């Protein structure tokens, strides 16, 4: 207590000075309208900047949750669009076909969310690892897509992880077609640039133009018809000259793949069993 009193006595002039300064500012801003308005304007401006910075930081750390919510909403809207298109078709009415990410009718497909935990781009056989496995309902030969288009096919699974063969793998072969055409070929990656793959075995009499959209054909038990794959970037003849070889710019940016959806068609196992019996004959 004595030390406190000695401190106050020693610096009493400073405390008196600060008290008089505070009193002066209070009287100045309280009884002078101009100074009062300047004070409040400056204070509001500083407070606004502080709130803006803090709000920006908070928004940044919530971007992942916001992105997940947007993906879920997009999935729901795509399902509703597909259901309405199917209903209109059954009623014999025309409907504009939307070749976007997931035109998946809820009663025909199951959808699982997953995140990429490992990815490669520079190998001849690249793989993508997901943080979901058999415990979450993921099985082999399920299709994997992101917000832009096809990513690949589930290759192996464990209880909590899945290994995916992406389009950037020599073992990958996806049946695709050009929007507006009934002809189809298969998509293969030839190595090198991760932005491009090649659509092979497209018949010579098939009609198309540069920039046309390429989607899944639906001729498999993995992907439904109409999932976005990419666009036609260039064309040439195949080695035997009997078909086209199209250079496709992939819709999926494999350098930025993070959140994906794994899709499974109901009845896929029944179809595979039936086809396997026929092949055994």
C-alpha positions in Angstrom: 0.0 0.0 0.0 2.9 2.3 0.9 4.5 1.7 -2.5 1.3 2.6 -4.3 1.0 5.9 -2.3 4.6 6.7 -3.1 4.0 6.0 -6.8 1.0 8.2 -6.9 2.8 11.1 -5.0 5.8 10.8 -7.3 3.8 11.0 -10.5 0.9 13.1 -9.3 1.6 15.8 -11.9 1.3 13.3 -14.7 -2.0 12.0 -13.4 -3.3 15.6 -13.0 -2.2 16.3 -16.6 -4.0 13.3 -18.0 -7.1 14.1 -16.0 -7.2 17.7 -17.3 -6.6 16.4 -20.9 -9.5 14.0 -20.7 -11.8 16.6 -19.1 -10.8 19.1 -21.9 -11.6 16.6 -24.7 -15.0 15.7 -23.0 -15.9 19.4 -22.8 -14.7 20.0 -26.3 -16.6 17.2 -28.0 -19.7 17.5 -25.8 -20.5 21.2 -26.2 -19.1 21.9 -29.8 -21.2 20.3 -32.6 -18.5 20.5 -35.2 -15.9 18.7 -33.2 -18.6 16.2 -32.0 -19.5 15.4 -35.6 -15.9 15.0 -36.6 -15.3 12.6 -33.6 -18.3 10.4 -34.3 -17.5 10.3 -38.1 -13.9 9.2 -37.4 -14.9 6.8 -34.7 -17.5 5.2 -37.0 -15.0 5.0 -39.8 -12.4 3.2 -37.7 -15.0 0.9 -36.2 -16.3 0.1 -39.7 -12.8 -0.8 -40.9 -12.3 -3.0 -37.9 -15.6 -4.8 -38.5 -14.8 -5.2 -42.2 -11.4 -6.8 -41.5 -12.8 -9.1 -38.8 -15.7 -10.1 -41.0 -13.4 -10.8 -43.9 -11.2 -13.1 -41.7 -14.3 -14.9 -40.4 -15.7 -15.4 -43.9 -12.4 -16.8 -45.1 -12.4 -19.5 -42.5 -16.0 -20.4 -43.2 -15.5 -20.8 -47.0 -15.2 -24.6 -46.8 -18.5 -24.9 -45.0 -20.2 -22.4 -47.5 -18.8 -24.4 -50.4 -20.1 -27.7 -49.1 -23.5 -26.1 -48.6 -23.5 -24.7 -52.2 -22.5 -28.1 -53.6 -25.4 -29.8 -51.7 -27.9 -27.2 -52.9 -26.6 -27.6 -56.5 -27.0 -31.4 -56.2 -30.6 -31.0 -55.0 -31.4 -28.6 -57.8 -29.9 -30.9 -60.4 -31.9 -33.8 -59.1 -35.1 -31.7 -59.3 -34.3 -30.7 -62.9 -33.7 -34.3 -63.9 -37.0 -35.4 -62.2 -39.0 -32.6 -64.0 -37.4 -33.5 -67.4 -38.3 -37.2 -66.9 -41.8 -36.3 -66.0 -42.2 -34.0 -69.0 -40.8 -36.7 -71.3 -43.3 -39.3 -69.9 -46.1 -36.8 -70.6 -44.9 -36.5 -74.2 -43.8 -32.9 -73.8 -40.5 -31.3 -75.1 -37.8 -30.4 -72.6 -34.4 -28.8 -73.0 -31.8 -31.3 -71.9 -29.2 -29.9 -69.5 -25.8 -31.6 -69.8 -24.4 -30.4 -66.5 -22.8 -32.1 -63.5 -25.3 -34.4 -61.9 -28.5 -35.0 -63.8 -29.3 -37.7 -61.3 -32.9 -38.7 -60.5 -33.1 -39.3 -56.7 -35.0 -42.6 -57.1 -32.3 -44.0 -59.5 -29.0 -42.9 -57.9 -27.3 -42.7 -54.5 -24.9 -39.9 -53.9 -22.0 -39.8 -51.4 -19.9 -36.8 -50.4 -16.1 -37.2 -50.1 -12.9 -35.1 -50.0 -9.7 -35.6 -51.8 -6.8 -36.4 -49.4 -4.1 -37.3 -52.0 -3.8 -36.6 -55.7 -1.1 -36.9 -58.4 -0.8 -35.4 -61.9 2.6 -36.2 -63.4 2.6 -40.0 -63.5 1.5 -42.3 -66.3 -0.9 -43.9 -63.9 -2.2 -41.2 -61.5 -4.5 -42.0 -58.6 -6.8 -40.0 -56.3 -7.4 -41.0 -52.7 -10.8 -40.1 -51.0 -11.5 -39.9 -47.3 -14.6 -42.2 -47.5 -14.7 -46.0 -47.8 -16.9 -49.0 -47.4 -18.0 -47.8 -43.9 -19.6 -44.8 -45.7 -21.2 -46.8 -48.5 -18.5 -46.5 -51.1 -17.9 -49.5 -53.3 -15.7 -50.4 -56.3 -16.7 -49.2 -59.8 -18.7 -46.2 -58.5 -18.4 -43.0 -60.6 -16.7 -40.0 -59.1 -17.5 -36.4 -60.2 -16.8 -32.9 -59.0 -18.6 -29.6 -59.6 -17.3 -29.4 -63.2 -17.6 -33.0 -64.5 -16.2 -36.5 -64.4 -13.2 -37.3 -62.1 -12.9 -41.1 -62.4 -14.0 -44.5 -61.1 -13.5 -46.0 -57.7 -10.8 -48.7 -58.0 -10.2 -50.0 -54.5 -11.7 -49.4 -51.1 -10.9 -49.9 -47.4 -13.3 -49.1 -44.5 -12.4 -45.4 -44.4 -10.6 -44.6 -47.7 -11.1 -45.2 -51.5 -8.6 -45.2 -54.3 -9.9 -43.7 -57.6 -8.6 -44.2 -61.1 -9.0 -40.7 -62.6 -9.3 -39.8 -66.2 -5.5 -39.1 -66.0 -4.6 -42.8 -65.9 -3.7 -45.2 -68.6 -6.2 -47.8 -67.3 -9.1 -45.3 -67.6 -11.5 -45.7 -70.4 -14.8 -43.8 -70.3 -17.6 -44.2 -72.9 -18.5 -40.7 -74.2 -20.4 -39.0 -76.9 -20.9 -35.5 -78.4 -24.0 -33.7 -77.3 -26.5 -33.9 -80.2 -25.0 -37.0 -81.6 -25.9 -40.7 -81.0 -22.4 -41.8 -81.9 -19.9 -42.6 -79.1 -16.3 -43.4 -78.5 -14.1 -43.9 -75.5 -12.0 -41.4 -73.7 -8.3 -42.1 -73.1 -5.5 -40.0 -71.6 -2.2 -40.2 -73.5 0.0 -38.7 -70.7 1.5 -35.2 -70.6 -0.8 -32.3 -70.2 -3.4 -32.9 -67.5 -5.9 -30.6 -69.2 -6.5 -32.8 -72.3 -7.5 -36.4 -73.2 -8.5 -38.0 -76.5 -11.9 -39.4 -77.7 -11.2 -42.4 -79.8 -13.1 -44.6 -82.2 -15.7 -42.0 -83.2 -17.1 -43.0 -86.6 -16.0 -41.0 -89.6 -19.6 -40.2 -90.5 -20.3 -38.6 -87.1 -20.9 -34.9 -87.3 -19.5 -32.4 -84.8 -17.7 -29.0 -84.5 -14.8 -27.7 -82.5 -16.1 -26.5 -79.1 -18.9 -29.1 -79.0 -19.7 -30.5 -75.5 -18.6 -34.1 -74.7 -20.6 -36.0 -72.1 -20.8 -39.6 -70.8 -22.8 -41.8 -73.1 -24.7 -43.8 -70.4 -23.6 -47.1 -72.0 -22.2 -48.4 -68.8 -23.2 -49.2 -65.3 -20.9 -46.5 -63.8 -22.0 -43.1 -65.2 -25.4 -42.0 -66.2 -25.9 -40.3 -69.6 -25.1 -36.6 -69.9 -22.4 -36.0 -67.2 -20.0 -33.3 -68.4 -16.6 -34.5 -69.6 -15.2 -31.6 -71.7 -15.2 -29.9 -75.0 -13.8 -30.7 -78.5 -10.5 -28.8 -78.8 -9.0 -30.3 -81.9 -9.5 -33.2 -84.4 -7.5 -35.5 -86.5 -7.8 -39.0 -88.1 -7.0 -42.1 -86.2 -4.0 -44.2 -87.1 -6.0 -46.6 -89.2 -7.9 -43.7 -90.9 -11.3 -45.4 -90.1 -12.4 -43.1 -87.3 -11.8 -39.7 -85.7 -9.3 -38.9 -83.0 -10.6 -35.9 -81.0 -8.6 -33.9 -78.6 -10.8 -33.1 -75.6 -10.3 -30.2 -73.2 -11.3 -31.7 -69.8 -13.9 -29.8 -67.8 -12.3 -31.0 -64.5 -9.2 -29.2 -63.3 -7.4 -32.1 -61.7 -4.9 -29.7 -60.1 -7.7 -28.2 -58.0 -9.9 -31.2 -57.2 -11.0 -31.2 -53.6 -14.6 -31.9 -52.9 -16.2 -34.7 -55.0 -19.4 -36.7 -55.2 -19.5 -40.5 -55.6 -22.5 -41.8 -57.5 -24.0 -45.2 -57.5 -26.9 -46.3 -59.7 -29.6 -48.5 -58.1 -29.8 -51.8 -59.9 -26.1 -51.7 -61.0 -25.3 -55.1 -59.4 -28.3 -56.7 -61.1 -27.1 -55.4 -64.5 -23.5 -56.6 -63.9 -24.7 -60.0 -62.9 -26.9 -60.4 -66.0 -24.1 -59.3 -68.3 -21.6 -61.6 -66.6 -23.9 -64.6 -67.1 -24.2 -63.8 -70.8 -20.4 -63.5 -71.2 -19.9 -66.9 -69.6 -22.0 -68.6 -72.3 
